[in-house]
Amino acid sequence: MAVFDTTRTSYGKPAVPGRMSFGFPGMLGALAAWNDARVTRKALSKLSDRELEDIGLTRSDIDRIG
């Protein structure tokens, strides 16, 4: 089995400014994830109970998405 490690060590860089640079892109990513979950919940809500059963979901599962 092959392993690919993508972590990087930041030598000589202060910890706080490095984390602050992820603030705005992190917020954009969270906003995009929230919107994707919202669109998915909306689409699933339009399906009938039979269609949801076909894909292995129930109405109560829809609320847990996101």
JOGI-V106900 format. One record per residue. RES is the residue in three letters. BURIAL is I if it has 24 or more other C-alpha atoms within 12 Angstrom, else O. Layout:
res = <RES,RES>
burial = <BURIAL,BURIAL>
//
This chain:
res = <MET,ALA,VAL,PHE,ASP,THR,THR,ARG,THR,SER,TYR,GLY,LYS,PRO,ALA,VAL,PRO,GLY,ARG,MET,SER,PHE,GLY,PHE,PRO,GLY,MET,LEU,GLY,ALA,LEU,ALA,ALA,TRP,ASN,ASP,ALA,ARG,VAL,THR,ARG,LYS,ALA,LEU,SER,LYS,LEU,SER,ASP,ARG,GLU,LEU,GLU,ASP,ILE,GLY,LEU,THR,ARG,SER,ASP,ILE,ASP,ARG,ILE,GLY>
burial = <O,O,O,O,O,O,O,O,O,O,O,O,O,O,O,O,O,O,O,O,O,O,O,O,O,O,O,O,O,O,O,O,O,O,O,O,O,O,O,O,I,O,O,I,O,O,O,O,O,O,O,O,O,O,O,O,O,O,O,O,O,O,O,O,O,O>
//
